[in-house]
């Protein structure tokens, strides 16, 4: 089978490998579609936290069962892969928080992912999705990350929400926040993405952070019951508490690989709740699958690029250019 390995930052190498043999509890699947995540782009660029090389990237996976190996699945079943390998025994797993297992390994990050034609995977992380297209299946994982953060925030009808960052996760957060009944404002420095947030993802207001003057900053100050960071940018993340209303919540979904600083008297005065949101649980995946089945997510505006597995090496530099009009790219096998 064909494999693409990220040998070190900026270098993909095409290799040949044997098709894996599924062990007890595993199922052999063929990869049909793969979403390109910001994590993949950061790893390729050399600035992804908790990452080592060489690594086979890819964790937004739409697959097809080839060898059920005694599981309840059937040959040719379409399955979404939950790419988080959890131990099942630590305190987080015992409390149902498998997304932040103490020994968590994420496919394509801590262990090899789906930039290969076949994988042997635990049956427990495969969800049959007969009602979805391959394209829809390949975006379930990033949408689940967004849905999990909204669930963490405990939004209710009428909440005013600010989403910082109009990338794939930020745009998805906007949809799930609105499904929870919240009013959404989008903030970014990219005018094209802000237009997409307003026109396709139905944000009620948009703010270009490059054009914020004193009056607009004052208007936003203390105005949001929940603020989500989906940038992973230090400057943006450290500014987030400024926009949170007294008694409100700040949810960090983006990941910055170093230290962040907040002015403690300011966040203390607001009794601000600081939440981190990491990955997603099976419950989130099922909710997202149901949302896609009911056509409540604008998939046509979310997937902006597609290319073949054989074109990955030449296409990746294009995706890492933040000036390009790309939200979600899919790789077809």
Secondary structure, DSSP 8 states (H G I E B T S, - for coil): -EEEEEEETTEEEEEE-------TTEEEEEEEEEEE-HHHHHHHHT--TT--SSB----EEEEEEEE-TTSS--TT-EEEE--EE--S-SHHHHTT-GGG-TT-EEBTTTB--SSBSEEEEEGGGEEE-TTS-HHHHTTHHHHHHHHHHHHHHT--TT-EEEEE--SHHHHHHHHHHHHTT-EEEEEES-HHHHHHHHHTS--SEEEEGGG--HHHHHHHTT-EEEEEE-S--HHHHHHGGGGEEEEEEEEE-S--SS-----HHHHHHTT-EEEE--S--HHHHHHHHHHHHTT-S-HHHHEEEEEEGGGHHHHHHHHH-TTS--SEEEEE-
